[in-house]
Amino acid sequence: MTVRRRRRPTMDDVAEAAGVSRGTVSRALNGGRNVSGPALSAINKAIRKTGYVVNPHARSLATQRAMSVAFVLSEPQDRLFEDPNFHILLHGCTQALADNDITVLLTLAGSPEERKRVSRFVTAGHVDGVLLVSTRSGDPMVDELLAQDVPVVACGRPLGHERDISYVAADDRDGARQMVLYLRSQGYRRIGMITGPPDTSGGLDRLAGYRDVLGGTPDSLVVHGDYTQAGGDAAMTFLLAGESDVDAVFVASDLMAAGALAALRRAGRRVPEDVAVAGFDDSRIAAACHPPLTTIRQPWGRISTEMARLLLRLVEGDENAAVILPTELVIRESA
């Protein structure tokens, strides 16, 4: 007795059952872009009827790709949970790549041991490329990835490697200029700054924008921070001790600005009546602060989309590229 094995349903079967083209089915399976509601409904019904199942392993064999990328956060683990920008970026990249049926794998590389594990994972061919979030100059993860000749797109300008890897960044310098010009237009004259770390592109470029407007500002009005809330608190306390007549402060991240607000409250300074406070990022922290923060909005959605687009192009064999995106002034009650 011969038992005939039932043929596995194909995409063509789904298309026939749904009464649409194979291309329409393909688009529906890769995120539904340019597929009408009725067509999508018919396709979903046809999938249930035919029993069609996407076979990612077969797709990987056919394309010689892993159909996944690594989202590498080259920062200590606590930064992932403290800084909301990382979550926004990860979510945006995941959504952008889902349209191409590509999985995003979160990996942490904040310590030498973690970097070794990530390097082994990437070298083994488990991913087609890397989305790298690394704020520091001289990050060894950059050199390791370059040595493996893996497609890499960085978030932010990779100091010292601008010609080596693709990157997407907000125009930090212009954003800082916008903010300081706004503070001056509101009548503030003793404007201090809490910068990001000097070994980061954001730390350097936002300070440069501040100095573009206030070139003759005394060094005592500038205090270096570390992009953490505790660091912003400590920097604001230090600034007040040396410059008690400061009437405004531009802080290089919303998270640090939240810390600066706490320091001002302890010192009995009202915001904005005594000291105006302005941040950078327009993360969810900005609107939740008391008072809500005037800040510079980074276009996180576009940053995520462009990072995904550049990585896909690199995987296809394109050359490195850089994208610089404009920022936007958001005015709230703190300044």
Summary of the structure (lengths in Angstrom):
residues: 335
radius of gyration: 24.4
end to end distance: 84.2
largest distance: 95.7
contacts: 1137
relative contact order: 0.11
helix: 47%
strand: 16%
